[in-house]
Amino acid sequence: MLKPYSFYVKCFKKEDLFAGKMHALLFRKWKNNVKGRDWYDLEWYIQKGISLNLTIFN
């Protein structure tokens, strides 16, 4: 039988994920070709009222 084993899961705050998404929107190498999923995610974060963690950009 299979035995259970321990593992770690990285957890991120939504504010940090929002900052990562903003970084992707602003600093992609191909600036004129933004992915549709990025716009969808941006709208989702804004609608949910999630604040942007600006310390990620420093």
C-alpha positions as CSV (number, residue, x, y, z in Angstrom):
1,M,0.0,0.0,0.0
2,L,1.0,3.6,-0.4
3,K,2.3,5.4,2.6
4,P,1.6,9.1,3.2
5,Y,4.5,11.5,2.8
6,S,5.1,15.1,3.8
7,F,5.4,17.9,1.3
8,Y,5.4,21.7,1.2
9,V,3.0,24.0,-0.6
10,K,4.0,27.5,-1.4
11,C,1.2,30.0,-0.6
12,F,1.0,33.5,-1.9
13,K,-1.1,36.5,-0.9
14,K,-3.5,37.7,-3.5
15,E,-1.9,41.1,-3.3
16,D,1.5,39.6,-4.3
17,L,-0.1,37.7,-7.2
18,F,-1.7,40.9,-8.4
19,A,1.7,42.6,-8.3
20,G,3.1,39.8,-10.4
21,K,0.3,40.1,-12.9
22,M,0.9,43.9,-13.1
23,H,4.6,43.3,-13.7
24,A,3.7,40.9,-16.5
25,L,1.5,43.5,-18.1
26,L,4.0,46.3,-17.8
27,F,7.3,44.7,-18.5
28,R,6.8,41.9,-21.0
29,K,9.4,41.9,-23.8
30,W,6.7,42.0,-26.4
31,K,4.8,45.0,-25.0
32,N,2.4,45.5,-27.9
33,N,1.1,41.9,-27.7
34,V,-0.5,41.5,-24.2
35,K,-2.0,38.1,-23.5
36,G,-5.8,38.0,-23.1
37,R,-5.5,36.1,-19.8
38,D,-3.6,39.0,-18.4
39,W,-6.4,41.4,-19.1
40,Y,-8.9,38.9,-17.7
41,D,-6.9,38.5,-14.5
42,L,-6.4,42.3,-14.1
43,E,-10.2,42.8,-14.3
44,W,-10.7,40.0,-11.8
45,Y,-8.3,41.5,-9.2
46,I,-9.9,44.9,-9.6
47,Q,-13.5,43.6,-9.3
48,K,-12.6,41.7,-6.1
49,G,-11.1,44.9,-4.6
50,I,-7.6,43.3,-4.1
51,S,-5.0,45.9,-3.4
52,L,-1.7,45.9,-5.2
53,N,1.5,45.1,-3.3
54,L,3.8,47.8,-4.5
55,T,6.8,46.5,-2.5
56,I,7.2,43.7,-5.1
57,F,8.3,46.3,-7.6
58,N,11.2,47.6,-5.4
